[in-house]
Amino acid sequence: MTDEIARGVNFVYAKEYVLERYGDAFWERVCRRMDDRHTAMWERKLVPVGTYSFDAFKAMARAVSQEAGEQNGRVLAQMYEAIADKSLNALYKIFFRMANPAYVIGNYPKLWSRFFTAGTVTVPEKGKGAATVVFHLPETFLEWIGPACDGYSTKAVTMAGGTDIAVHERSRVLAADGEWDVTFDLRWKES
């Protein structure tokens, strides 16, 4: 399987976020933390419609986390919130604001394909204040999926009027096809 499984929106908006939040000097330090191959990829002209190496994305995410002195995944979750926010056009945002959080989380499978060409998502349970999300993913996603699910879910739920979201990983199971099923329970408050 090719490593180019991440769509360009991840790259374009992650880099924009890091530059806006932390500045050019921070970005330069992030690039120095990555190997030359990954740094060269980030220095290319990145476009939202392209597909790029997910390993390069993970290398950048690790470097941002290390440079920010992060221990709990919150810095990365905030970056993923920003990616979700910037990648959704105005029509999506208006639509999601008129929907309830469970409906928005129920659209995870459609939204996943906007960001990746590998893996699938199902939402077997959703209702007022709670949902279960199951990712069926190649192993390369495992170290990354926790903060990403937290960030993307937080953005989705808050756009639809929910608050105080909590994301808890319930399980990781190696599936018969060699990919992983990672299940998250989401809880939030809504009026």
Residue pairs with C-beta under 8 A, 6 or more apart in sequence:
1 118
1 138
3 53
3 54
3 55
3 140
4 51
4 52
4 53
4 54
4 117
5 51
5 54
5 116
5 117
5 118
5 119
5 138
5 140
6 51
6 52
6 53
6 54
6 57
6 115
6 116
6 117
7 48
7 49
7 50
7 51
7 52
7 114
7 115
7 116
7 117
8 46
8 47
8 48
8 49
8 50
8 51
8 52
9 48
9 83
9 86
9 87
9 114
9 115
10 52
10 57
10 83
10 115
10 116
11 42
11 46
11 50
11 52
11 56
11 57
12 46
12 47
12 48
13 48
13 82
13 83
13 86
13 87
14 57
14 60
14 61
14 79
14 82
14 83
15 27
15 42
15 46
15 60
16 82
16 86
17 79
17 82
17 83
17 86
18 26
18 27
18 30
18 64
18 79
19 27
21 82
22 67
22 68
26 67
29 67
30 60
30 63
30 64
30 67
31 39
31 42
31 43
31 63
32 39
33 62
33 63
33 66
33 67
34 42
34 56
34 59
34 60
34 63
35 59
37 56
38 53
38 55
38 56
38 59
38 60
41 52
41 53
41 56
42 56
42 60
46 52
48 87
51 117
54 116
54 118
54 140
54 141
55 140
58 140
58 143
58 144
61 76
61 79
61 144
61 147
64 70
64 75
64 76
64 79
65 73
65 75
65 76
68 75
70 76
73 146
73 147
73 150
74 147
76 147
76 148
76 151
77 147
77 148
77 150
77 151
77 154
78 151
79 151
80 147
80 148
80 150
80 151
80 152
80 155
81 151
81 152
81 154
81 155
82 151
83 115
83 151
83 152
84 151
84 152
84 155
84 156
85 155
87 114
87 115
88 96
93 159
96 104
96 156
96 159
96 160
97 159
97 160
97 161
99 160
100 128
100 160
100 161
100 190
101 129
101 131
101 156
101 157
101 160
101 161
101 162
101 188
101 190
102 126
102 127
102 128
102 130
102 131
103 126
103 160
104 156
104 157
104 159
104 160
105 123
105 126
105 131
105 133
105 153
105 156
105 157
105 186
106 123
106 126
106 131
107 156
108 121
108 123
108 133
108 156
109 120
109 121
109 122
109 123
111 152
111 156
112 119
112 120
112 121
118 137
118 138
118 141
119 135
119 136
119 137
119 138
119 141
119 179
120 135
120 136
121 133
121 134
121 135
121 136
122 133
122 134
122 136
123 131
123 132
123 133
123 134
124 132
124 134
125 131
125 132
126 132
128 190
129 162
129 187
129 188
129 189
129 190
130 185
130 186
130 187
130 188
131 185
131 186
132 170
132 183
132 184
132 185
132 186
133 149
133 153
133 183
133 184
133 186
134 181
134 182
134 183
134 184
135 141
135 145
135 149
135 180
135 181
135 182
135 183
135 184
136 175
136 179
136 180
136 181
137 145
137 179
137 180
137 182
138 179
138 180
139 179
139 180
141 180
141 182
142 172
142 180
142 182
145 182
146 167
146 169
149 167
149 169
149 184
150 167
153 165
153 167
153 184
153 186
154 165
154 167
157 163
157 165
157 186
157 188
158 165
161 190
161 191
162 188
162 189
162 190
163 188
163 189
163 190
164 188
164 189
165 186
165 187
165 188
166 186
166 187
166 188
167 184
167 185
167 186
168 184
168 185
168 186
168 187
169 182
169 183
169 184
170 183
170 184
170 185
171 181
171 182
171 183
172 180
172 181
172 182
172 183
173 180
173 181
173 183
174 180
175 181
